[in-house]
Amino acid sequence: MLAMSLVNTATNIAIGSLTTKIFDSFITSKFTQRQEKKKWLREKQLNLFSQLSEDVISINCQNCLKKKISIKENVFKIILLIEDKNLKTNLENYIFILDEYECFKDEIDIIKINKELMKMLGDYIKKI
């Protein structure tokens, strides 16, 4: 009778330990996956912001067409990765201004607009 009781107790302990370990592993793996996803997303955003910044800073009359293509690619990638509606709208507006720049060079202060974009990106980077 005592032996049977010890076997039942040992079995219950083993099952409890196994269940706890499986549950703990499941929770830990979900948490780790979420953390890895956040880390990947942040790194991807920072890389795209860096590429966009380089293009915006180096844009001039001679390379405008080439830089405009690169800027658009990076902006649309950023828009896919962010949730901030204000930033999305501002990036879309920047693309519109860039497209209209050739027609309205005398009326558009591209340097001022680029500085505003860089400040906005810097502010967003500080949040993430």
Residue pairs with C-beta under 8 A, 6 or more apart in sequence:
41 81
42 128
44 81
45 78
45 81
45 82
45 128
46 125
46 128
48 74
48 77
48 78
48 81
49 78
49 121
49 124
49 125
51 70
51 74
52 71
52 74
52 75
52 78
52 121
53 118
53 121
55 67
55 70
55 71
55 74
56 71
56 114
56 117
56 118
57 114
57 118
58 67
59 67
59 68
59 71
59 110
59 114
64 101
64 102
68 98
68 99
71 94
71 95
71 98
72 95
72 98
75 91
75 92
75 94
75 95
78 91
79 88
79 91
79 92
82 88
82 124
84 124
87 120
87 124
90 117
90 120
94 113
94 117
97 108
97 110
97 113
100 108
101 108
101 110
